[in-house]
Amino acid sequence: AAEKIRLIPQDFFAELCEQIIQHLNHKIPGVNTAELCQRIQTSGVEINIGDLAKIANILSFLFSTAARNNLSTEELVTTLGSAGSRLPKHAVQVIRHVWNEQGKAIAVSEDARNMATVGQFVDMKWKLGVAMSSDTCRSLKYPYVTVTLTVADPSGQITDKSFEMTIPQFKNFFRQFKEMASVLETV
C-alpha cells in the first residue's frame, strides 16, 4: 500500500484522509472513492479504484484504531514509525495534520460501531424504460423500472447497486415503501 500511497499527490491524500475522518465522525455517509479516483487519474496519476479503496480501508482502520486507543498525535506518528511502515514523508505529515486537527472528535461509541457494520443508504435514482426488441424477439414492448441505490458500506466506500423490476414487482416495492412510511409516522 505504501507504494500506491507514494503515487497519490499530497492534496488528494489529504482530501481522502479528511473524508475518512468525516465518515468516522458520522458527518458524511462514506468516501466516494470512484469520484476521487477519477480526479486523481485526471491529474495524470495512474491508480485504479481497487488500490484507492484498499488505501481508504487501511486509513479508516488506522484512524478508528487510534481513536479507540485514544492516541495523541505524537503517539500515532510514533506508532506509524515503529511499525516498520515505509509511508512516504508527505503521507505521515498529512496523517499527523489531519489527526491533530480532527482526530479527537471521532466518536467510537458501541452503538456507532454496531451501526457501522450495516452500511448506510445514501441516494436512490430510478427510471422507467421500455424494451422495444432484442436479438431474439422483434417486438417486446415490455416496460420495466431501473433502480440505482447509492450505498456506503461499513468501511465508508460508496457504491452504486442497480437492479431492474417488472411493473408488478415495482408496485410491490412501492407498496412496501408506503407501509414503511406509515409505520414511521407512528414513531
N, C-alpha and C positions, 0 to 999 in steps of 0.2 A: 504493500500500500504506500510505503514511503516514496517509492519510485514514481508512482502516479501522482502523489501529492506534489512532488517537485515540478510536475508539468503545469499545475494549476497556478495562474497568476495570483499574487497576494490579495488583490482586491476581490477576486472571485472566491478565494478561500475564506476571506473574512466574511463575505456575504453568506457563504454556506454555514460557517460557524454561528453567525448571528441568527440565521433561520432555525438552526437546531436548538439553540438556547430558547428562542421564542416558542418553538414547538414544545420543549420540555416545560416551559412556563405556562403552557396551555393558552398562549396568545394567538397562535395560528394552528390550523389543524395538521399541518405537515410541511415537509420540504418538497418543493416541486423540482425534483432533480432533472426531469426531462427538459423543462424550460431553462434551467441553469446550465445544463449540459449543452444545449443548443447555443446559448450565448457564449459559452467558453469556446466551442468549436468555431463560431463565427469570428472570434478574436484571433483564430489561427492555431489554436492548441488542439492537438489530436488526442481526444479522450472519449471513451464510449460511456454510455449511460450506466452500464453494469459496473464499471470501475468507480464511477462517481457515486453510485448507490452504495457500494461497499465502503467507500471513504466516509459517506454520510452515516452509515451504520456504526463504523468504528468511532467517529467523533461523538455520536449520540451516546454510545456506551461509555466513552471516556468521560463526558460531561455528567451523565447521570450517576456513574460510579463515584466521581469526585464529589458530587452533591450529597450522595448517600453517606459518604465517609467524611463529609464536612471539611474538605481540604481547602486550605488557603491557596492563594495564587502561587506562592513560593513552593508550597508542598506539592502542588500539581506539577509545576515545572521541574522540580527536583525528581519527582516520581517518573516523569517522562524521560528525563536524562538517565536515571539509574536503571530503567527498564531495558537498557540497551537499544533504545529507539534511535533510529537513524533519520529522524524527521529533519527536513530542511530547516535552516535557521528562521526563514520567514514564517514557516508554519508554527514554530514554537512561539515566536513573537506574537502572532495573531491569536493563538490559543491563550497566551498569557494576558493579552489585552482584553479579549472578549470575556474570559473568566473573571478578570479583575473588575470589569465594568458591569457585567450582567449575571455572572455565575451564582452569586449568593442568593439571587431571587428564586432559584429553582426550588419549587415545592415538590418534595418527594413523599407525600403522604401515602398511606397504604391504599386509600381509595383511588388516588390518582394513578398509582402503579397498577391496580386491578383494572381500572378503566382503560388504560393504555394497551392492554392485551387484546382488546376487542377491535380497535380501529375506529375511524370516525368518518361519517358521511360528510362530504364537502359540497357537492353540487349534483344536480340531475338535469339532463337535457333529453328531449325526445323529439321525434319527427315521425310523421305519418308518410308512408310510401305505398306505392302500388307496383307489384311485379307485373310487368306487361307481357314478357315472354322469356323463355330460356332456351338453351340449345336443345332441350328435349321436348319442350312444349311451346307451341307457337302462340297460344293465346291463354295467358294466365288470368290477367285482371284480378290479381289477388292482393287485397290490402293488408298491410302489416304496420306495426309500430316498432320503431327502433328506439331503445332507451340506452343512454350512456350515463352511468353513475361515476362520479369522481369520488374516490375514497382515499383517505390517508390511513395506511396500515399502521400497526403498533410502533414501528420504528420511525414513522413520520414520512415515509415515502408516499407521494401522491401518485395514484394510478387511476386510469380510466378502465371501467368494466362495461362492455356493451353487450346487449342481447336484443333479440327480436321476439315479438309476440304477435300471435294472431289477434284478431279483433275480440273473439271470446276470451282469450287469455288476458288481454288488456282490460276488458270490462271487469273481470275477476280481480285483477291487480288494483283497479280503481276502487272497486267495492271495498277491498281490504284497507286501502288508504282512508276511505271515508269512515270505516269502523275505527281505525286508529285515531282519527281526528275527533270523533265523538267521545271516545274514551279519554283522550287528552283534555277535552273540555270539562270533564267531570273532576279532573285532578286539581 
